[in-house]
Amino acid sequence: MRDRSTRAGAATWLPWVLGVGVTIVGLLGWLDQYNWQVTNLRTFSVFSLLGLLAWSIMWTHYAYGGLRLMSERLAKNQIYTTVTLYIVLALLLLHPGLLAYSQWDITKQLPPQSFYTYVGPSLKLYVLFGSLSLLMFLAYDILIRLRKHPRVRRYWRYISLSQMVAMSLIFVHSMQLGQTMDQAWFELYWVALGALLLPCFGLIIYEEWNTPSKKP
């Protein structure tokens, strides 16, 4: 009985602690980028914050998933997963949306050309990484609602793997294009998050590919 209450207790608070933690650090990095002068910021200035928060919150899903696979004392937290999926969806749409709006106001160009104009011709590849990842994340958002369908369940391992690819692409995208990475401490923090993803990916892949009949 005590074991169950311990599992339920940790599952209740730990994901939220991770989520709040990465959100605070992301916000601090963004504020540091602007030297804490936020009174005259335009809408355009917020788009980078939304992107790093989206990736950070998704990171907590993998971090907690990895911890849960390593410890029998941790259970799934469906409330956290559901709530943050909606938050991440909003952030993923607003991140390029605000940039597109701002670039239209300045250049009268539409995406993807307006994005290319913003980053310059030498960084087009990293814009493509972001666009491809966005499509993969949006596809996942649809498929997770159909996860009880037999065909979706059958290919869930590949769907899950596609999200790991998308997370990796966004990591590269952010390292090359993220203005917050100009802060040395934040860049180090971001690299640490990326490095911690690797063992989590390994644990999740091992679990999913060795239990093919398991529901996602």
N, CA and C atoms as a LAMMPS dump frame, in Angstrom:
ITEM: TIMESTEP
0
ITEM: NUMBER OF ATOMS
648
ITEM: BOX BOUNDS ff ff ff
-5.0000000000000000e+02 5.0000000000000000e+02
-5.0000000000000000e+02 5.0000000000000000e+02
-5.0000000000000000e+02 5.0000000000000000e+02
ITEM: ATOMS id mol type element x y z
1 1 1 N 0.827 -1.204 0
2 1 2 C 0 0 0
3 1 3 C 0.866 1.262 0
4 2 1 N 1.913 1.202 0.82
5 2 2 C 2.826 2.339 0.898
6 2 3 C 3.54 2.559 -0.431
7 3 1 N 3.859 1.451 -1.117
8 3 2 C 4.516 1.53 -2.422
9 3 3 C 3.654 2.282 -3.422
10 4 1 N 2.362 1.967 -3.416
11 4 2 C 1.447 2.622 -4.34
12 4 3 C 1.338 4.116 -4.055
13 5 1 N 1.246 4.475 -2.778
14 5 2 C 1.126 5.886 -2.422
15 5 3 C 2.399 6.646 -2.77
16 6 1 N 3.554 5.976 -2.635
17 6 2 C 4.828 6.602 -3.003
18 6 3 C 4.87 6.868 -4.499
19 7 1 N 4.447 5.872 -5.28
20 7 2 C 4.408 6.026 -6.736
21 7 3 C 3.478 7.154 -7.132
22 8 1 N 2.28 7.167 -6.526
23 8 2 C 1.298 8.193 -6.86
24 8 3 C 1.792 9.573 -6.455
25 9 1 N 2.449 9.642 -5.291
26 9 2 C 2.938 10.931 -4.809
27 9 3 C 3.989 11.524 -5.716
28 10 1 N 4.992 10.736 -6.073
29 10 2 C 6.061 11.22 -6.949
30 10 3 C 5.519 11.571 -8.331
31 11 1 N 4.599 10.755 -8.829
32 11 2 C 4.018 11.008 -10.15
33 11 3 C 3.203 12.291 -10.149
34 12 1 N 2.661 12.65 -8.995
35 12 2 C 1.841 13.854 -8.897
36 12 3 C 2.669 15.119 -9.013
37 13 1 N 3.809 15.159 -8.336
38 13 2 C 4.56 16.418 -8.282
39 13 3 C 5.799 16.49 -9.174
40 14 1 N 6.47 15.358 -9.426
41 14 2 C 7.752 15.415 -10.127
42 14 3 C 7.663 15.993 -11.545
43 15 1 N 6.709 15.556 -12.379
44 15 2 C 6.637 16.147 -13.726
45 15 3 C 6.39 17.654 -13.692
46 16 1 N 5.56 18.09 -12.734
47 16 2 C 5.276 19.518 -12.624
48 16 3 C 6.506 20.3 -12.187
49 17 1 N 7.294 19.718 -11.298
50 17 2 C 8.543 20.36 -10.872
51 17 3 C 9.481 20.518 -12.063
52 18 1 N 9.601 19.46 -12.864
53 18 2 C 10.43 19.534 -14.07
54 18 3 C 9.917 20.613 -15.024
55 19 1 N 8.598 20.625 -15.227
56 19 2 C 7.998 21.588 -16.147
57 19 3 C 8.19 23.028 -15.704
58 20 1 N 7.928 23.28 -14.421
59 20 2 C 8.104 24.637 -13.888
60 20 3 C 9.58 25.024 -13.926
61 21 1 N 10.452 24.065 -13.61
62 21 2 C 11.889 24.334 -13.592
63 21 3 C 12.426 24.774 -14.942
64 22 1 N 12.112 24.003 -15.998
65 22 2 C 12.636 24.362 -17.329
66 22 3 C 11.984 25.64 -17.852
67 23 1 N 10.738 25.894 -17.449
68 23 2 C 10.07 27.128 -17.858
69 23 3 C 10.749 28.342 -17.24
70 24 1 N 11.069 28.245 -15.957
71 24 2 C 11.739 29.358 -15.271
72 24 3 C 13.119 29.619 -15.871
73 25 1 N 13.888 28.55 -16.087
74 25 2 C 15.234 28.731 -16.653
75 25 3 C 15.146 29.312 -18.067
76 26 1 N 14.187 28.828 -18.855
77 26 2 C 14.001 29.367 -20.202
78 26 3 C 13.654 30.845 -20.174
79 27 1 N 12.778 31.22 -19.246
80 27 2 C 12.388 32.624 -19.11
81 27 3 C 13.572 33.481 -18.671
82 28 1 N 14.383 32.963 -17.756
83 28 2 C 15.567 33.695 -17.299
84 28 3 C 16.56 33.91 -18.443
85 29 1 N 16.743 32.87 -19.264
86 29 2 C 17.645 32.998 -20.406
87 29 3 C 17.166 34.035 -21.397
88 30 1 N 15.864 34.036 -21.645
89 30 2 C 15.279 35.007 -22.572
90 30 3 C 15.406 36.428 -22.03
91 31 1 N 15.13 36.609 -20.739
92 31 2 C 15.257 37.932 -20.118
93 31 3 C 16.704 38.417 -20.142
94 32 1 N 17.625 37.492 -19.904
95 32 2 C 19.047 37.842 -19.929
96 32 3 C 19.469 38.302 -21.321
97 33 1 N 18.855 37.679 -22.331
98 33 2 C 19.146 38.061 -23.72
99 33 3 C 18.847 39.537 -23.958
100 34 1 N 17.794 40.043 -23.317
101 34 2 C 17.39 41.444 -23.478
102 34 3 C 17.828 42.316 -22.302
103 35 1 N 18.797 41.808 -21.534
104 35 2 C 19.319 42.55 -20.377
105 35 3 C 18.216 42.988 -19.413
106 36 1 N 17.183 42.161 -19.349
107 36 2 C 16.068 42.373 -18.426
108 36 3 C 15.292 43.658 -18.726
109 37 1 N 15.455 44.188 -19.933
110 37 2 C 14.721 45.388 -20.351
111 37 3 C 13.541 44.939 -21.215
112 38 1 N 12.389 44.76 -20.604
113 38 2 C 11.255 44.178 -21.325
114 38 3 C 10.133 45.18 -21.583
115 39 1 N 10.304 46.404 -21.15
116 39 2 C 9.2 47.364 -21.264
117 39 3 C 8.897 47.747 -22.708
118 40 1 N 9.919 47.767 -23.561
119 40 2 C 9.711 48.211 -24.948
120 40 3 C 9.792 47.072 -25.968
121 41 1 N 9.652 45.839 -25.499
122 41 2 C 9.735 44.706 -26.419
123 41 3 C 8.51 44.649 -27.315
124 42 1 N 8.734 44.263 -28.571
125 42 2 C 7.632 44.089 -29.514
126 42 3 C 7.16 42.633 -29.498
127 43 1 N 6.018 42.392 -30.127
128 43 2 C 5.492 41.029 -30.233
129 43 3 C 6.522 40.101 -30.858
130 44 1 N 7.253 40.64 -31.825
131 44 2 C 8.278 39.879 -32.533
132 44 3 C 9.308 39.284 -31.571
133 45 1 N 9.603 40.004 -30.492
134 45 2 C 10.657 39.588 -29.565
135 45 3 C 10.285 38.346 -28.765
136 46 1 N 9.004 38.027 -28.705
137 46 2 C 8.531 36.929 -27.859
138 46 3 C 8.63 35.577 -28.556
139 47 1 N 8.709 35.576 -29.896
140 47 2 C 8.58 34.308 -30.614
141 47 3 C 9.668 33.303 -30.238
142 48 1 N 10.893 33.787 -29.984
143 48 2 C 11.979 32.862 -29.626
144 48 3 C 11.724 32.206 -28.272
145 49 1 N 11.148 32.97 -27.341
146 49 2 C 10.809 32.417 -26.024
147 49 3 C 9.81 31.28 -26.159
148 50 1 N 8.818 31.447 -27.013
149 50 2 C 7.79 30.419 -27.188
150 50 3 C 8.391 29.127 -27.726
151 51 1 N 9.34 29.255 -28.646
152 51 2 C 9.983 28.068 -29.203
153 51 3 C 10.792 27.308 -28.179
154 52 1 N 11.573 28.032 -27.385
155 52 2 C 12.409 27.321 -26.408
156 52 3 C 11.568 26.725 -25.285
157 53 1 N 10.437 27.373 -24.946
158 53 2 C 9.548 26.796 -23.935
159 53 3 C 8.873 25.531 -24.455
160 54 1 N 8.475 25.54 -25.723
161 54 2 C 7.837 24.351 -26.311
162 54 3 C 8.779 23.157 -26.246
163 55 1 N 10.019 23.355 -26.683
164 55 2 C 10.985 22.249 -26.674
165 55 3 C 11.3 21.821 -25.245
166 56 1 N 11.423 22.78 -24.346
167 56 2 C 11.758 22.466 -22.954
168 56 3 C 10.678 21.619 -22.297
169 57 1 N 9.421 21.975 -22.54
170 57 2 C 8.324 21.206 -21.946
171 57 3 C 8.276 19.806 -22.545
172 58 1 N 8.497 19.698 -23.853
173 58 2 C 8.555 18.364 -24.457
174 58 3 C 9.724 17.564 -23.881
175 59 1 N 10.805 18.244 -23.574
176 59 2 C 11.951 17.581 -22.943
177 59 3 C 11.538 16.917 -21.634
178 60 1 N 10.663 17.569 -20.863
179 60 2 C 10.241 16.98 -19.579
180 60 3 C 9.496 15.667 -19.782
181 61 1 N 8.783 15.528 -20.897
182 61 2 C 8.096 14.263 -21.172
183 61 3 C 9.107 13.126 -21.302
184 62 1 N 10.198 13.401 -22.005
185 62 2 C 11.228 12.372 -22.182
186 62 3 C 12.016 12.152 -20.898
187 63 1 N 12.311 13.236 -20.189
188 63 2 C 13.075 13.104 -18.944
189 63 3 C 12.296 12.288 -17.919
190 64 1 N 11.018 12.611 -17.75
191 64 2 C 10.216 11.865 -16.785
192 64 3 C 9.975 10.442 -17.276
193 65 1 N 9.787 10.283 -18.585
194 65 2 C 9.615 8.94 -19.137
195 65 3 C 10.825 8.069 -18.88
196 66 1 N 12.021 8.641 -19.048
197 66 2 C 13.247 7.894 -18.767
198 66 3 C 13.366 7.532 -17.301
199 67 1 N 13.051 8.494 -16.423
200 67 2 C 13.097 8.229 -14.981
201 67 3 C 12.096 7.149 -14.593
202 68 1 N 10.922 7.21 -15.211
203 68 2 C 9.882 6.23 -14.887
204 68 3 C 10.292 4.817 -15.298
205 69 1 N 10.993 4.712 -16.414
206 69 2 C 11.443 3.393 -16.861
207 69 3 C 12.559 2.843 -15.981
208 70 1 N 13.315 3.743 -15.349
209 70 2 C 14.399 3.309 -14.47
210 70 3 C 13.927 3.004 -13.053
211 71 1 N 12.773 3.545 -12.679
212 71 2 C 12.299 3.378 -11.308
213 71 3 C 10.872 2.864 -11.286
214 72 1 N 10.66 1.769 -10.584
215 72 2 C 9.318 1.21 -10.466
216 72 3 C 8.436 2.058 -9.554
217 73 1 N 9.039 2.999 -8.862
218 73 2 C 8.275 3.83 -7.93
219 73 3 C 7.554 4.984 -8.618
220 74 1 N 7.845 5.195 -9.876
221 74 2 C 7.227 6.3 -10.601
222 74 3 C 6.145 5.782 -11.539
223 75 1 N 5.011 6.456 -11.515
224 75 2 C 3.892 6.088 -12.381
225 75 3 C 3.664 7.195 -13.408
226 76 1 N 2.86 6.912 -14.402
227 76 2 C 2.524 7.924 -15.397
228 76 3 C 1.679 9.018 -14.757
229 77 1 N 1.811 10.228 -15.281
230 77 2 C 0.971 11.346 -14.852
231 77 3 C 0.197 11.833 -16.068
232 78 1 N -1 11.277 -16.23
233 78 2 C -1.779 11.571 -17.426
234 78 3 C -2.246 13.019 -17.46
235 79 1 N -2.503 13.589 -16.284
236 79 2 C -2.956 14.985 -16.238
237 79 3 C -1.866 15.91 -16.773
238 80 1 N -0.634 15.701 -16.296
239 80 2 C 0.484 16.534 -16.764
240 80 3 C 0.671 16.376 -18.268
241 81 1 N 0.625 15.142 -18.734
242 81 2 C 0.811 14.887 -20.165
243 81 3 C -0.246 15.599 -20.993
244 82 1 N -1.513 15.479 -20.577
245 82 2 C -2.608 16.078 -21.336
246 82 3 C -2.532 17.598 -21.335
247 83 1 N -2.332 18.178 -20.155
248 83 2 C -2.281 19.641 -20.036
249 83 3 C -1.129 20.21 -20.854
250 84 1 N 0.045 19.606 -20.715
251 84 2 C 1.216 20.149 -21.409
252 84 3 C 1.171 19.896 -22.918
253 85 1 N 0.468 18.855 -23.35
254 85 2 C 0.31 18.65 -24.795
255 85 3 C -0.414 19.832 -25.427
256 86 1 N -1.441 20.338 -24.749
257 86 2 C -2.173 21.499 -25.263
258 86 3 C -1.317 22.763 -25.198
259 87 1 N -0.563 22.907 -24.107
260 87 2 C 0.323 24.069 -23.981
261 87 3 C 1.371 24.061 -25.091
262 88 1 N 1.978 22.895 -25.301
263 88 2 C 3.011 22.77 -26.337
264 88 3 C 2.426 23.039 -27.718
265 89 1 N 1.225 22.534 -27.979
266 89 2 C 0.588 22.766 -29.278
267 89 3 C 0.423 24.26 -29.531
268 90 1 N -0.05 24.986 -28.508
269 90 2 C -0.222 26.434 -28.648
270 90 3 C 1.119 27.123 -28.904
271 91 1 N 2.143 26.727 -28.161
272 91 2 C 3.469 27.329 -28.326
273 91 3 C 4.055 27.033 -29.703
274 92 1 N 3.856 25.794 -30.175
275 92 2 C 4.388 25.4 -31.485
276 92 3 C 3.755 26.198 -32.62
277 93 1 N 2.486 26.53 -32.477
278 93 2 C 1.804 27.304 -33.515
279 93 3 C 2.14 28.792 -33.424
280 94 1 N 2.273 29.288 -32.194
281 94 2 C 2.562 30.708 -32.003
282 94 3 C 4.005 31.062 -32.358
283 95 1 N 4.927 30.124 -32.138
284 95 2 C 6.349 30.406 -32.388
285 95 3 C 6.602 30.85 -33.839
286 96 1 N 6.236 30.046 -34.839
287 96 2 C 6.418 30.525 -36.221
288 96 3 C 5.364 31.551 -36.615
289 97 1 N 4.195 31.475 -35.965
290 97 2 C 3.113 32.397 -36.308
291 97 3 C 3.477 33.846 -36.036
292 98 1 N 4.08 34.103 -34.876
293 98 2 C 4.475 35.471 -34.54
294 98 3 C 5.579 35.975 -35.465
295 99 1 N 6.512 35.083 -35.807
296 99 2 C 7.581 35.479 -36.729
297 99 3 C 7.008 35.792 -38.106
298 100 1 N 6.08 34.951 -38.568
299 100 2 C 5.459 35.175 -39.877
300 100 3 C 4.713 36.508 -39.902
301 101 1 N 3.99 36.791 -38.821
302 101 2 C 3.238 38.052 -38.727
303 101 3 C 4.181 39.25 -38.75
304 102 1 N 5.25 39.157 -37.962
305 102 2 C 6.214 40.255 -37.879
306 102 3 C 6.924 40.486 -39.211
307 103 1 N 7.317 39.385 -39.861
308 103 2 C 8.013 39.505 -41.146
309 103 3 C 7.097 40.042 -42.245
310 104 1 N 5.831 39.679 -42.181
311 104 2 C 4.881 40.229 -43.15
312 104 3 C 4.754 41.741 -42.971
313 105 1 N 4.745 42.167 -41.718
314 105 2 C 4.642 43.59 -41.414
315 105 3 C 5.859 44.358 -41.93
316 106 1 N 7.026 43.698 -41.898
317 106 2 C 8.268 44.365 -42.295
318 106 3 C 8.56 44.204 -43.787
319 107 1 N 8.419 42.986 -44.297
320 107 2 C 8.869 42.679 -45.667
321 107 3 C 7.743 42.416 -46.664
322 108 1 N 6.517 42.216 -46.141
323 108 2 C 5.373 41.837 -46.981
324 108 3 C 5.603 40.496 -47.675
325 109 1 N 6.427 39.645 -47.06
326 109 2 C 6.675 38.304 -47.589
327 109 3 C 5.953 37.272 -46.73
328 110 1 N 5.62 36.149 -47.366
329 110 2 C 4.984 35.043 -46.661
330 110 3 C 6.008 33.944 -46.399
331 111 1 N 5.744 33.082 -45.409
332 111 2 C 6.628 31.921 -45.193
333 111 3 C 6.577 30.997 -46.411
334 112 1 N 7.636 30.287 -46.722
335 112 2 C 8.905 30.248 -45.981
336 112 3 C 9.888 31.356 -46.357
337 113 1 N 9.56 32.131 -47.422
338 113 2 C 10.518 33.139 -47.876
339 113 3 C 10.802 34.176 -46.794
340 114 1 N 9.765 34.553 -46.041
341 114 2 C 9.968 35.55 -44.985
342 114 3 C 10.904 35.023 -43.905
343 115 1 N 10.839 33.705 -43.639
344 115 2 C 11.749 33.101 -42.659
345 115 3 C 13.184 33.095 -43.191
346 116 1 N 13.329 32.794 -44.479
347 116 2 C 14.661 32.792 -45.091
348 116 3 C 15.273 34.196 -45.056
349 117 1 N 14.434 35.191 -45.301
350 117 2 C 14.91 36.574 -45.245
351 117 3 C 15.385 36.923 -43.843
352 118 1 N 14.67 36.424 -42.848
353 118 2 C 15.01 36.727 -41.455
354 118 3 C 16.354 36.116 -41.061
355 119 1 N 16.598 34.864 -41.436
356 119 2 C 17.821 34.181 -40.98
357 119 3 C 19 34.376 -41.929
358 120 1 N 18.712 34.687 -43.196
359 120 2 C 19.787 34.796 -44.181
360 120 3 C 19.943 33.503 -44.965
361 121 1 N 20.487 33.582 -46.179
362 121 2 C 20.569 32.407 -47.07
363 121 3 C 21.411 31.261 -46.525
364 122 1 N 22.402 31.547 -45.709
365 122 2 C 23.302 30.485 -45.226
366 122 3 C 22.66 29.595 -44.168
367 123 1 N 21.522 30.025 -43.619
368 123 2 C 20.893 29.271 -42.525
369 123 3 C 19.543 28.681 -42.921
370 124 1 N 19.275 28.617 -44.221
371 124 2 C 17.993 28.078 -44.694
372 124 3 C 17.75 26.655 -44.202
373 125 1 N 18.806 25.855 -44.165
374 125 2 C 18.672 24.449 -43.78
375 125 3 C 18.051 24.317 -42.395
376 126 1 N 18.416 25.205 -41.484
377 126 2 C 17.93 25.102 -40.113
378 126 3 C 16.479 25.557 -40
379 127 1 N 16.056 26.432 -40.915
380 127 2 C 14.638 26.769 -41.01
381 127 3 C 13.86 25.544 -41.474
382 128 1 N 14.419 24.818 -42.445
383 128 2 C 13.774 23.593 -42.931
384 128 3 C 13.672 22.555 -41.82
385 129 1 N 14.708 22.453 -40.983
386 129 2 C 14.653 21.548 -39.835
387 129 3 C 13.463 21.895 -38.946
388 130 1 N 13.283 23.189 -38.698
389 130 2 C 12.177 23.623 -37.854
390 130 3 C 10.828 23.325 -38.483
391 131 1 N 10.71 23.576 -39.791
392 131 2 C 9.441 23.332 -40.494
393 131 3 C 9.095 21.85 -40.509
394 132 1 N 10.087 21.016 -40.795
395 132 2 C 9.866 19.57 -40.816
396 132 3 C 9.463 19.067 -39.436
397 133 1 N 10.125 19.557 -38.417
398 133 2 C 9.808 19.138 -37.05
399 133 3 C 8.399 19.556 -36.662
400 134 1 N 8.006 20.763 -37.064
401 134 2 C 6.654 21.232 -36.759
402 134 3 C 5.613 20.302 -37.365
403 135 1 N 5.812 19.9 -38.609
404 135 2 C 4.88 18.973 -39.256
405 135 3 C 4.827 17.638 -38.519
406 136 1 N 5.977 17.169 -38.058
407 136 2 C 6.027 15.898 -37.335
408 136 3 C 5.328 16.006 -35.981
409 137 1 N 5.502 17.129 -35.31
410 137 2 C 4.837 17.333 -34.023
411 137 3 C 3.321 17.427 -34.193
412 138 1 N 2.886 18.135 -35.227
413 138 2 C 1.45 18.277 -35.469
414 138 3 C 0.824 16.938 -35.851
415 139 1 N 1.555 16.143 -36.633
416 139 2 C 1.063 14.803 -36.978
417 139 3 C 0.911 13.957 -35.723
418 140 1 N 1.878 14.064 -34.82
419 140 2 C 1.815 13.321 -33.56
420 140 3 C 0.61 13.765 -32.745
421 141 1 N 0.345 15.058 -32.744
422 141 2 C -0.785 15.578 -31.974
423 141 3 C -2.108 14.989 -32.453
424 142 1 N -2.19 14.694 -33.735
425 142 2 C -3.385 14.044 -34.279
426 142 3 C -3.38 12.552 -33.955
427 143 1 N -2.247 11.908 -34.184
428 143 2 C -2.164 10.453 -34.028
429 143 3 C -2.323 10.002 -32.58
430 144 1 N -1.887 10.823 -31.625
431 144 2 C -2.003 10.41 -30.231
432 144 3 C -3.466 10.33 -29.804
433 145 1 N -4.318 11.079 -30.49
434 145 2 C -5.75 11.012 -30.208
435 145 3 C -6.399 9.793 -30.863
436 146 1 N -5.659 9.155 -31.759
437 146 2 C -6.147 7.946 -32.432
438 146 3 C -5.371 6.713 -31.988
439 147 1 N -4.67 6.812 -30.862
440 147 2 C -3.729 5.755 -30.476
441 147 3 C -4.401 4.423 -30.159
442 148 1 N -5.704 4.431 -29.924
443 148 2 C -6.398 3.168 -29.662
444 148 3 C -6.765 2.436 -30.954
445 149 1 N -6.626 3.13 -32.065
446 149 2 C -6.906 2.484 -33.352
447 149 3 C -5.838 1.42 -33.605
448 150 1 N -6.234 0.211 -34.009
449 150 2 C -5.27 -0.889 -34.185
450 150 3 C -4.088 -0.544 -35.078
451 151 1 N -4.332 0.166 -36.175
452 151 2 C -3.231 0.471 -37.088
453 151 3 C -2.25 1.465 -36.463
454 152 1 N -2.778 2.435 -35.741
455 152 2 C -1.902 3.405 -35.071
456 152 3 C -1.081 2.706 -34
457 153 1 N -1.714 1.825 -33.242
458 153 2 C -0.997 1.075 -32.205
459 153 3 C 0.097 0.202 -32.81
460 154 1 N -0.184 -0.355 -33.955
461 154 2 C 0.784 -1.245 -34.594
462 154 3 C 2.058 -0.497 -34.979
463 155 1 N 1.897 0.749 -35.402
464 155 2 C 3.054 1.522 -35.863
465 155 3 C 3.506 2.577 -34.855
466 156 1 N 3.039 2.432 -33.619
467 156 2 C 3.343 3.463 -32.633
468 156 3 C 4.846 3.621 -32.396
469 157 1 N 5.59 2.553 -32.483
470 157 2 C 7.04 2.64 -32.274
471 157 3 C 7.678 3.6 -33.27
472 158 1 N 7.199 3.547 -34.504
473 158 2 C 7.753 4.427 -35.534
474 158 3 C 7.295 5.872 -35.327
475 159 1 N 6.05 6.018 -34.877
476 159 2 C 5.535 7.358 -34.576
477 159 3 C 6.345 7.976 -33.442
478 160 1 N 6.602 7.183 -32.417
479 160 2 C 7.404 7.645 -31.286
480 160 3 C 8.82 8.002 -31.731
481 161 1 N 9.38 7.176 -32.594
482 161 2 C 10.73 7.43 -33.097
483 161 3 C 10.783 8.733 -33.897
484 162 1 N 9.716 9.02 -34.629
485 162 2 C 9.682 10.259 -35.414
486 162 3 C 9.748 11.486 -34.513
487 163 1 N 9.174 11.375 -33.31
488 163 2 C 9.222 12.502 -32.378
489 163 3 C 10.621 12.72 -31.822
490 164 1 N 11.357 11.638 -31.656
491 164 2 C 12.749 11.772 -31.211
492 164 3 C 13.594 12.438 -32.293
493 165 1 N 13.31 12.09 -33.54
494 165 2 C 14.002 12.745 -34.657
495 165 3 C 13.664 14.236 -34.669
496 166 1 N 12.372 14.547 -34.477
497 166 2 C 11.935 15.945 -34.47
498 166 3 C 12.576 16.722 -33.322
499 167 1 N 12.656 16.111 -32.145
500 167 2 C 13.302 16.762 -31.003
501 167 3 C 14.77 17.051 -31.311
502 168 1 N 15.423 16.118 -31.97
503 168 2 C 16.838 16.292 -32.32
504 168 3 C 17.019 17.404 -33.35
505 169 1 N 16.129 17.442 -34.337
506 169 2 C 16.209 18.489 -35.356
507 169 3 C 15.987 19.871 -34.752
508 170 1 N 15.033 19.955 -33.818
509 170 2 C 14.77 21.239 -33.17
510 170 3 C 15.949 21.659 -32.307
511 171 1 N 16.612 20.692 -31.697
512 171 2 C 17.799 21.02 -30.904
513 171 3 C 18.853 21.687 -31.793
514 172 1 N 19.103 21.099 -32.961
515 172 2 C 20.073 21.677 -33.9
516 172 3 C 19.581 23.037 -34.398
517 173 1 N 18.293 23.105 -34.73
518 173 2 C 17.653 24.349 -35.175
519 173 3 C 17.882 25.465 -34.159
520 174 1 N 17.654 25.163 -32.892
521 174 2 C 17.782 26.18 -31.845
522 174 3 C 19.237 26.572 -31.598
523 175 1 N 20.142 25.606 -31.689
524 175 2 C 21.553 25.914 -31.471
525 175 3 C 22.088 26.859 -32.544
526 176 1 N 21.554 26.736 -33.761
527 176 2 C 22.036 27.564 -34.867
528 176 3 C 21.305 28.901 -34.977
529 177 1 N 20.016 28.909 -34.626
530 177 2 C 19.202 30.107 -34.846
531 177 3 C 18.79 30.819 -33.568
532 178 1 N 18.841 30.129 -32.435
533 178 2 C 18.346 30.71 -31.19
534 178 3 C 19.22 31.846 -30.682
535 179 1 N 18.634 33.028 -30.563
536 179 2 C 19.385 34.183 -30.077
537 179 3 C 19.747 34.041 -28.603
538 180 1 N 18.941 33.287 -27.862
539 180 2 C 19.227 33.089 -26.443
540 180 3 C 20.538 32.342 -26.25
541 181 1 N 20.964 31.597 -27.27
542 181 2 C 22.22 30.849 -27.171
543 181 3 C 23.442 31.766 -27.132
544 182 1 N 23.223 33.068 -27.355
545 182 2 C 24.331 34.013 -27.228
546 182 3 C 24.784 34.144 -25.778
547 183 1 N 23.918 33.744 -24.843
548 183 2 C 24.292 33.742 -23.428
549 183 3 C 25.036 32.434 -23.155
550 184 1 N 26.298 32.536 -22.765
551 184 2 C 27.141 31.342 -22.601
552 184 3 C 26.55 30.357 -21.608
553 185 1 N 26.012 30.864 -20.495
554 185 2 C 25.469 29.962 -19.476
555 185 3 C 24.25 29.221 -20.005
556 186 1 N 23.441 29.912 -20.823
557 186 2 C 22.237 29.266 -21.336
558 186 3 C 22.59 28.239 -22.403
559 187 1 N 23.58 28.543 -23.207
560 187 2 C 24.019 27.575 -24.214
561 187 3 C 24.511 26.293 -23.544
562 188 1 N 25.253 26.436 -22.448
563 188 2 C 25.73 25.269 -21.705
564 188 3 C 24.559 24.474 -21.134
565 189 1 N 23.589 25.19 -20.584
566 189 2 C 22.375 24.551 -20.054
567 189 3 C 21.637 23.795 -21.157
568 190 1 N 21.519 24.414 -22.318
569 190 2 C 20.793 23.808 -23.441
570 190 3 C 21.494 22.542 -23.936
571 191 1 N 22.814 22.601 -24.016
572 191 2 C 23.594 21.428 -24.42
573 191 3 C 23.408 20.302 -23.405
574 192 1 N 23.347 20.656 -22.121
575 192 2 C 23.131 19.646 -21.078
576 192 3 C 21.772 18.976 -21.252
577 193 1 N 20.742 19.762 -21.558
578 193 2 C 19.417 19.176 -21.804
579 193 3 C 19.465 18.221 -22.991
580 194 1 N 20.139 18.645 -24.054
581 194 2 C 20.259 17.792 -25.231
582 194 3 C 20.993 16.499 -24.933
583 195 1 N 22.058 16.588 -24.131
584 195 2 C 22.829 15.392 -23.778
585 195 3 C 22.001 14.438 -22.923
586 196 1 N 21.197 14.991 -22.023
587 196 2 C 20.367 14.151 -21.154
588 196 3 C 19.257 13.445 -21.925
589 197 1 N 18.907 13.991 -23.081
590 197 2 C 17.888 13.335 -23.907
591 197 3 C 18.352 11.981 -24.422
592 198 1 N 19.64 11.856 -24.689
593 198 2 C 20.153 10.64 -25.335
594 198 3 C 19.869 9.375 -24.533
595 199 1 N 20.194 9.32 -23.22
596 199 2 C 19.85 8.106 -22.472
597 199 3 C 18.345 7.89 -22.364
598 200 1 N 17.582 8.993 -22.321
599 200 2 C 16.119 8.858 -22.278
600 200 3 C 15.606 8.234 -23.57
601 201 1 N 16.131 8.7 -24.696
602 201 2 C 15.775 8.093 -25.982
603 201 3 C 16.102 6.602 -25.973
604 202 1 N 17.287 6.278 -25.487
605 202 2 C 17.712 4.879 -25.467
606 202 3 C 16.785 4.003 -24.649
607 203 1 N 16.406 4.474 -23.466
608 203 2 C 15.512 3.705 -22.594
609 203 3 C 14.141 3.519 -23.23
610 204 1 N 13.623 4.591 -23.808
611 204 2 C 12.287 4.527 -24.407
612 204 3 C 12.286 3.63 -25.641
613 205 1 N 13.306 3.752 -26.476
614 205 2 C 13.402 2.886 -27.662
615 205 3 C 13.495 1.423 -27.247
616 206 1 N 14.334 1.15 -26.254
617 206 2 C 14.483 -0.234 -25.784
618 206 3 C 13.149 -0.774 -25.275
619 207 1 N 12.44 0.032 -24.502
620 207 2 C 11.155 -0.397 -23.942
621 207 3 C 10.133 -0.657 -25.041
622 208 1 N 10.012 0.277 -25.978
623 208 2 C 8.982 0.16 -27.01
624 208 3 C 9.28 -0.94 -28.022
625 209 1 N 10.54 -1.131 -28.343
626 209 2 C 10.878 -2.132 -29.344
627 209 3 C 11.007 -3.53 -28.764
628 210 1 N 10.979 -3.645 -27.447
629 210 2 C 11 -4.967 -26.817
630 210 3 C 9.652 -5.356 -26.232
631 211 1 N 8.677 -4.449 -26.316
632 211 2 C 7.318 -4.762 -25.886
633 211 3 C 6.354 -4.302 -26.981
634 212 1 N 6.346 -4.985 -28.119
635 212 2 C 5.569 -4.536 -29.273
636 212 3 C 4.074 -4.491 -29.054
637 213 1 N 3.577 -5.272 -28.123
638 213 2 C 2.132 -5.306 -27.91
639 213 3 C 1.671 -4.285 -26.897
640 214 1 N 2.631 -3.566 -26.303
641 214 2 C 2.287 -2.608 -25.26
642 214 3 C 1.607 -1.391 -25.855
643 215 1 N 0.572 -0.912 -25.198
644 215 2 C -0.129 0.274 -25.663
645 215 3 C 0.728 1.498 -25.412
646 216 1 N 0.648 2.495 -26.297
647 216 2 C 1.413 3.716 -26.097
648 216 3 C 0.86 4.527 -24.944
